[in-house]
Amino acid sequence: MVTSKPILVFFTWGMALLVSIFLRIAGIVHPEPFHIKHFLVWFLVFAPSLMLLIYFMLKRNLFATSMNTEV
């Protein structure tokens, strides 16, 4: 596990640089426009936050249920 902040920052920036280089090369190799469905864009934008919302709601309900049964 990465516990040092400078190491974590270096790792994050390094991965971002690699992804950027890969996307740049992919754009050079495939110069035609990339068409994507609008539903997929909406899904990629909102799905992570909705999954977190569901997780926290379930966690809160399970925690409240376990607290009520102990009394």
C-alpha positions in Angstrom: 0.0 0.0 0.0 1.3 3.4 -0.9 1.4 5.5 2.3 3.8 8.3 1.4 2.1 11.3 -0.2 5.0 12.2 -2.6 5.0 8.6 -3.9 1.2 8.7 -4.3 1.4 12.0 -6.2 4.2 10.7 -8.4 2.3 7.5 -9.1 -0.9 9.4 -10.0 0.9 11.8 -12.3 2.8 9.0 -13.9 -0.3 7.1 -14.7 -2.0 10.2 -16.0 1.0 10.8 -18.3 0.9 7.2 -19.6 -2.8 7.4 -20.3 -2.3 10.8 -22.1 0.5 9.4 -24.2 -1.6 6.3 -25.1 -4.6 8.4 -26.1 -2.4 10.7 -28.2 -0.9 7.7 -30.0 -4.4 6.2 -30.5 -5.6 9.5 -32.0 -2.6 9.5 -34.4 -3.2 5.9 -35.5 -7.0 6.3 -35.8 -7.6 9.9 -37.1 -11.3 9.4 -38.0 -13.9 10.8 -35.7 -15.0 8.7 -32.7 -18.7 8.3 -32.5 -20.3 7.4 -29.2 -23.9 7.0 -28.1 -25.3 9.6 -25.8 -26.6 7.1 -23.4 -23.1 5.7 -22.8 -21.8 9.2 -22.0 -24.6 9.8 -19.5 -24.0 6.4 -18.0 -20.2 7.0 -17.6 -20.8 10.4 -16.0 -23.6 9.5 -13.6 -23.2 5.8 -12.9 -20.3 6.1 -10.4 -22.1 8.6 -8.2 -25.4 6.6 -8.4 -23.5 3.5 -7.3 -22.0 5.4 -4.4 -25.4 6.7 -3.4 -26.9 3.2 -3.4 -23.9 1.9 -1.4 -24.2 4.6 1.3 -28.0 4.3 1.5 -27.7 0.5 2.0 -24.9 0.9 4.5 -26.9 3.5 6.5 -30.0 1.2 6.5 -28.0 -1.8 7.5 -26.2 0.2 10.3 -29.6 1.5 11.6 -31.1 -1.9 11.5 -28.2 -3.5 13.4 -28.4 -0.7 16.0 -32.1 -1.3 16.6 -31.8 -5.0 17.0 -29.1 -4.7 19.7 -31.4 -2.7 22.1 
